[in-house]
Structures are given as C-alpha cells and as structure tokens.
Amino acid sequence: MNDTHPEIEKKMLELLSAMSPLERLHKTGRLYASGKYFAEMAVKKRLPDLSGITLQIEIFKWMHQSELQDFDMTKIEDHLLNSR
C-alpha cells in the first residue's frame, strides 16, 4: 500500500537523488536505528522481563514480522538460541 501523495513522493525522490551515496547510507542507518529503538520500546513494554538474546530475538521478530514467514522466524530463533 502506498498512501504517499505523488507530489510528496516526487519531492522525496528528488531529495534522495541529490544526496551522495554516503549521505543516503547515513540517513538509512539513522532511520534503521530509530526503528530498532521504537521496536525495543514496544517489546519492553509488552514483555518487560526479557533481556539478553531473548530480548534481541523479540526485537528482531517485531521489526521483521511482515517480511518473513512464520516458519522462517522459528528457524531463525532456533538458530540464534542454539548457536551460542
């Protein structure tokens, strides 16, 4: 679903195109870090007793739940828990 007005999308593409690759990488990194921070706050609010690897797994699941199918998430979680 794309709910961005076409003029806004055009302006955003112009702004991104004007940036150097390093600037785009920096902006993307900051955006990812912000998203991870908010995901961590949401997980901690829902599951306040988690810590360590189990907290990190829940943050990962929160951030990537729409991109990965459930069976993939289970495989990833099993790998992370058993590879330590």
N, C-alpha and C positions, 0 to 999 in steps of 0.2 A: 504494500500500500504506500502510495506517495501522496501526502497531503500538502506538499510544499507548492506554493503558488509559482507558476512558471517564471515570472519576473524575478522572484527571490532566488529561485534555482539558477537562473542565468547569471545573476549578480554573484552568487556564491562560486560558480564555476570560473567567472572572471577573476575573482579574488584569489582562488586557488591556483589558477594558471599563472598569475603574476608572481607567485611565490617561487623561491628556489626549491629544489628538492630537499635541501637541508631544513628549510623553514617548514615545508609540508611534513617532513618527518617529525620535527619538533612539535608541531601542532597536534599531529596524530598521537604522539606519545603522551602529551598532556591530556588529550581527550580520553585516551585509554586509562590513564592513571585516575582521572576523575571518575570515570565509570566504575573502575575497580573499587575506589573508595566508597562510592554510594552503594555498591553491591555488598561490600563488607559491612556497612552500617545496617543495611536491611537484614542481612544474615544474623548479625549480632543481636539485633532487636528481636528476631524470631527465635533464635537459638542462643541465648546468652551464655550458656555453659561450655560452648565449643571453644577449642583452642588448637594450636599446632596444625598438623596436617589435616585433621578433620575439618577445621575451620577453613583452611585453604581449599579443600575439595568442595565444600559447600559454596564458597565464593565463586569458584570456577563453574560449578553447576548453575548458579544463579546467572552468571554472565553469559553462558553459552547454551542455555537450555533450549533456545529456539533454533540453534544451528545444528545441534547433534541429536540424533535419535536416542531414545531411552536405552536401547541395548548398547550403544556406543558409550554412553555415560557410565553405565555399570562396568564395562570393560576398563575404562579409564580409571574409575575409582578403585577397582580391584588392583590394577597395576600400581597405582600410587601407594596404596596401603601395603602391598606385598613386596615392593621393590626397595624398601628401606632396610 
